[in-house]
Amino acid sequence: MRPVAVIAASAVTARGLGWRGLGRAVRAGDRAATLCKGLGGVLAAQVPSLPAAQDVEPRQLKLMSRGARLSCVAARSLFLESPALPREETGFFLGVGASGGTVKELEAMLDASFSEDRFDLGRFGTSGLGACNPLFAFQLMNNYTLCHAAIREGLRGPNAAIFSRGSGTVLALAEAHHAVAAGDCEVALGGGADSALHPVTWAELRREAGEGVVPGEGAALLALAAPEHARPLGFLERCEVHPGRQGLELALESARRSLQAMSPECVVLTATPNRREAARELATSACPEAIFEASTLFGESLAASAVLATVAALDLLQEGEVCRTAVLVMGPDGDVGLVGLAREVAS
Amino acid sequence: MSRAVITGCGVVSALGVGARAFWDALGEGRAAVGPIRHFDASRFPTRVAGEVPVLRTDGAWLREYLGGRLPESILEDWEASGALRDRKIGFGWVAALEAWRQAGCGEDASDTWLSMALGLEQAFLEDFGPLLRKEGARTAINWAAEPGASLPRVRFRSRIDLSADGLVRMLGLSGPVVPHVSACAAGTLAVAHAASLIERGAATRVLCGASDSMVNPLGLGGMSRLGAPSPRAEPDACRPFDRRRDGLAIGEGAAMFVVESEERALARGARPLARILGWGSTQDAYKTTAPLPDGSMARKAMQQALRRAGLSARDIGYVNAHGTGTPLNDPAEARAIREVLGEVPVSSIKGAVGHLMAASGAIEIAACLLPFQRDCLPGTAHHRERDPECDIDVIGERPREARVEAVLSNSFGFGGQNATLILGRGT
């Protein structure tokens, strides 16, 4: 895989806006989880209120899931920090999560559709549908997590939304990488946005991820360009997925070979509780001295997890203490994702 | 660089189960939009759809088509979980297995990638019953009751990539899974992605395509609330490029393909159904609710695909349009086709099978194989009155005989995502 330059980055996390400092926070083992009222008081890595300059206009919110809003904030933040980035031809490849319509609209629909504790199809057709805002449908469309941000920032290049519960976002980064490497566009954005704080998503995550999972949310983007770029923040050397849906052992074995070949000086890992031990063991096989757990800071942020860990790794590169880092992703999908970053391209 | 070819195709649509049934019906100019039968839609604003002719996509139906490929214990587990309530899961499996068999894939194909476009999660509104409680005049969901509630394992909604998970187990796939969710452009992007993986040498074989069904209460109702479907509950609800068009007809189904390198396919004696020559994707970046009226970014996607294919406009012998039959889509697309390709035969199959949403691009790629199979260009069901705003050569209701060497398929998604794919004759 030919390296490409990372020329800009952005993140919105439980710590607020910005990616710089995230590597240090991950290395220090910082936690950002607070009690989340919406989920009945569980600990969650929830994004706090955002500055109006980056946030979405209130009238647009009715059209947006939480993931779409976070994606918009990350994209606006990227272009505010890097105003010289091109837009019109820029590619955009995003890992996106599950549908996330507002619970209030859902409750209104259900209220009008149940009769004597049973769902009544006729009532749903005549009353339930009319009880919710018609724009609710837009909140349910997963690809709008990408589209809202593209529309807001005028991004018209090649694009794709890839569903992700971990490794899908690594594949989105790989597509952004390929779009630049193949010359399909000069600049491509790759990343992910999601919220595990939606009650339905949380219910699914709790069933799949094991005891102790902390739901999180966030979004992060990398802007990628040809390696000859004048002022790169670092280089994206590797994005790969080792499929684990047929059994984790094979995935771990092939990921171990790749990770060892990368020779990272540190590994930033994000894993659900039921895969954390396997993730740590895998990371240890390549780099026993420096393993940092991003999920401690970001929680399990599903489609955002891989890229939040990646911007934290980029921050560690920028600090100058390491020259090569690896990101290890083991989300609820059962796959093993690897991302490799380097400060310099090997000549 | 390896050229990507399609060596297997499977289809489930309103025209029946199987690619042959689909091509036969298109070749005869048949259409299959009609009253919804698998649930009572009589009190819904939209009551017709391109519904797959099967009432229940349950274990019994799957056993008939999967032929023991999925172990009985796994099938029972899936059925008990409640997941099979989502029709697109079974549609995807049946179409994929047909493509797999047609391509002659066996045990040695386990390193295959899966690039699959999937529609939205299907909401199971009935699952919320045990969690509802009254708070004064309003109903609220008591989420705290969820862990203890006696509900099926797949609760509230089907996860988007469940169909893909089943295929991985059924076919023993060990390559990565790429779940594309770019709305109505997703099916085309999934096939384009497969071709790209082959060309760049990242994969040797990709099972790709799409499966979707919005013919369910919330899917149908949500689309109706947006005003996208035709208000007429008639079999000709969708009339692409027709002056009287007034909206789409929702459809359901799946189309799956085996894509591999041409050299590898020929070396193992497989017969390519088509070559994947080029593709392009763009974003309108215009509005959340409407396409760019001038079709300029759709035009650009077509131009990208031509450039990648190394073809000129005159090389394209047929266009399978996105052609939704909505007032806004068709003129914008017609303008883009006219500007890029000039005079070329164009049709849309959405009048015949409905709009398969995430699977629309995939089934339209399956329709694009018909010209190569039978020298026949599909017609446009229910297109009777020419619209001056759609100034292109629209093939009417009857298919047209023609031998063509390259065809182009357009797919445009809600939210402004545009995708184009160009296929060439396989042999």
Interface residues (C-beta under 8 A of the other chain):
Chain A: L39 G40 L63 F92 V96 A98 S99 V103 L106 E107 M109 L110 D111 S113 F114 D117 R118 F119 L121 G122 F124 G125 T126 G128 L129 G130 C132 P134 F136 A137 F138 L140 M141 N142 N143 Y144 L146 C147 H148 A150 I151 E153 G154 L155 R156 G157 P158 N159 A160 A161 I162 F163 S164 R165 S167 G168 L171 E175 H178 A182 P199 V200 W202 A203 E204 R206 R207 V241 P243 R245 Q246 L250 D333 D335
Chain B: F39 D40 A41 S42 R43 F44 P45 L118 L120 E121 L125 E126 F128 G129 L132 R138 T139 A140 I141 W143 A144 E146 P147 R153 R155 F156 R157 R159 I160 D161 D165 V168 R169 G172 L173 S174 G175 P176 V177 V178 P179 H180 V181 S182 A183 A186 L189 H193 S196 R200 P217 G221 G222 M223 S224 R225 L226 G227 G280 S281 T282 Q283 D284 A285 Y286 K287 T288 T289 M297 K300 Q304 G413 F414 G415 G416 Q417
